[in-house]
Amino acid sequence: MTENASDDVIAILTRDHRDVQALFDELTRTGYGTDPKHRKDLVDRVTIELVRHATAEEQLFYPAVRLNVDGGADLADHEIAEHAQIERSLKELAGMQPGDEAFEPTLQHLIALVDAHIAEEEQTLFPELRAVCTPEDLVAIGKMVVTSKKIAPTRPHPGAPDTPPGNLTAPALGLVDRIRDAISGRGRGDGDQARS
């Protein structure tokens, strides 16, 4: 029995992409002159979403690509390298305030990196994985991605391993991040941390 296709890993990751792009659109619309706290909150929300998404991809999606897609190891390694670039940009932004001189160029660099990454995944990886996996397998991976995102880190950790088995430390980092977020109030804008 095939489960709802909207629950498959590709649909879930695509929704994540649209959510992040919507936050980028809001950041672009707000620009200079907007309340700096609001812009910082938006950057925090982007960071939370991207880190959770990347962690789930690295733990579950890319291993599926490695195992099932011709040339999957090279494709996964390329995408993980892009995640590392994105994570470094997120870490840089985390140390800045919207009024800082480097904030806007760093934000625009991040948006360009993420947009290119999304295009590659949606145009190459997603169709290739869909072609070789059963709908049931894609739904099973999707369920694991949803669970992974719930315990994933919410802050960039560029020094943490991105591939198994080292990336299995992500739940511990996630716990520490969520405690820090709870104490600081980070990411509480509209309940984004409660989402899958």
C-alpha positions in Angstrom: 0.0 0.0 0.0 1.4 3.4 -1.0 1.3 6.1 1.6 0.6 9.7 0.8 3.2 11.0 -1.6 3.2 14.4 0.2 4.9 12.5 3.0 7.8 11.2 0.9 11.3 12.5 1.5 11.4 14.5 -1.7 8.1 16.3 -0.9 9.3 17.0 2.7 12.7 18.4 1.6 11.0 20.5 -1.2 8.6 22.0 1.4 11.7 22.9 3.5 13.2 24.6 0.5 10.1 26.7 -0.1 10.0 27.7 3.6 13.6 28.9 3.5 13.1 30.7 0.3 10.0 32.5 1.8 12.2 33.6 4.7 14.8 34.9 2.3 12.1 36.7 0.4 11.1 38.4 3.6 14.6 39.3 4.4 15.1 40.8 1.0 11.9 42.8 1.2 12.7 44.1 4.6 16.3 45.3 3.9 17.9 48.3 5.6 15.6 50.5 7.6 13.7 47.6 9.1 13.7 46.9 12.8 17.1 45.2 13.3 15.6 42.8 15.9 13.1 41.6 13.3 15.8 41.0 10.7 18.0 39.2 13.3 15.0 37.0 14.2 14.5 36.2 10.5 18.1 35.2 10.2 17.8 33.0 13.3 14.7 31.3 11.7 16.6 30.8 8.5 19.5 29.3 10.4 17.3 27.0 12.4 15.5 25.7 9.3 18.7 25.3 7.3 20.7 23.5 10.0 17.8 21.1 10.8 17.3 20.4 7.1 21.0 19.9 6.4 21.4 17.5 9.3 18.5 15.4 8.2 19.8 15.3 4.6 23.3 14.3 5.8 22.0 11.6 8.1 19.4 10.1 5.8 18.9 11.6 2.3 22.5 11.6 1.1 23.2 8.0 2.4 20.1 6.9 0.3 21.6 8.8 -2.7 25.0 7.1 -2.1 23.4 3.6 -2.0 20.9 3.9 -4.8 22.0 6.5 -7.5 24.7 5.8 -10.0 27.6 8.1 -9.1 25.7 8.8 -5.8 28.8 9.0 -3.7 30.2 11.8 -5.7 26.9 13.6 -5.8 26.4 13.3 -2.1 30.0 14.5 -1.4 29.4 17.5 -3.6 26.2 18.4 -1.8 27.8 17.9 1.7 30.7 20.3 0.6 28.0 22.9 -0.3 26.4 22.3 3.1 29.8 23.1 4.7 30.0 26.4 2.8 26.4 27.3 3.8 27.1 26.4 7.4 30.2 28.7 7.5 28.1 31.6 6.1 25.5 30.9 8.8 28.2 30.9 11.5 29.4 34.3 10.1 25.9 35.8 10.2 25.3 34.5 13.7 28.2 36.7 14.9 26.8 39.8 13.2 24.0 42.3 13.7 21.9 43.7 10.8 23.6 47.1 11.0 27.1 45.6 10.6 28.9 46.5 7.4 29.4 42.8 6.4 25.8 41.7 7.2 24.1 42.4 3.9 27.0 41.0 1.7 27.2 37.9 3.9 23.4 37.5 3.7 23.3 37.9 -0.1 26.2 35.3 -0.4 24.2 32.9 1.8 21.1 33.4 -0.3 23.1 32.7 -3.5 24.7 29.6 -2.1 21.4 28.2 -0.8 19.5 29.0 -4.1 22.2 27.2 -6.1 22.1 24.2 -3.8 18.3 24.0 -3.9 18.4 24.1 -7.7 20.9 21.3 -7.9 19.0 19.1 -5.5 15.6 19.7 -7.1 16.9 19.3 -10.7 19.3 16.5 -10.2 19.2 14.5 -7.0 15.5 14.4 -6.4 14.6 13.1 -9.8 17.4 10.6 -9.8 16.5 9.2 -6.4 12.8 9.1 -7.3 13.7 7.1 -10.4 15.4 4.3 -8.4 13.4 4.1 -5.2 9.9 2.8 -4.6 7.3 5.2 -3.3 7.2 3.2 -0.1 10.9 3.7 0.4 10.7 7.4 -0.2 7.9 7.6 2.4 9.9 5.6 4.9 12.9 7.9 4.5 10.6 10.9 4.8 9.3 9.7 8.2 12.9 9.3 9.4 13.7 12.8 8.1 10.8 14.3 10.1 12.0 12.6 13.2 15.6 13.6 12.6 14.7 17.3 12.2 13.0 17.2 15.6 16.2 16.4 17.4 18.7 18.1 15.0 20.9 21.0 16.0 19.5 24.5 15.5 22.8 26.4 15.3 25.7 26.0 12.8 28.5 23.7 13.9 31.0 23.9 11.1 33.5 21.8 12.9 31.2 18.9 13.5 31.4 15.9 11.2 29.0 15.9 8.2 29.1 12.2 7.4 28.4 8.9 9.3 29.4 7.8 11.8 30.7 11.2 13.1 27.4 13.0 12.3 25.6 10.8 14.8 26.6 13.4 17.4 23.9 15.6 15.9 21.2 14.7 18.5 23.6 15.7 21.4 24.4 19.0 19.6 20.7 19.5 19.0 19.9 19.1 22.7 22.5 21.6 23.7 21.2 24.0 21.0 17.6 23.7 22.1 18.5 24.4 25.7 20.4 27.5 24.6 17.5 28.5 22.4 15.0 28.0 25.3 17.1 30.2 27.7 17.7 32.9 25.1 14.3 32.9 23.5 15.9 32.4 20.0 13.6 31.1 17.3 10.4 31.6 19.1 9.0 34.0 16.4 6.0 31.9 15.4 6.6 28.4 16.7 9.1 27.4 14.0 10.9 25.0 16.2 7.8 22.9 16.8 7.4 22.3 13.1 8.7 19.1 11.6 
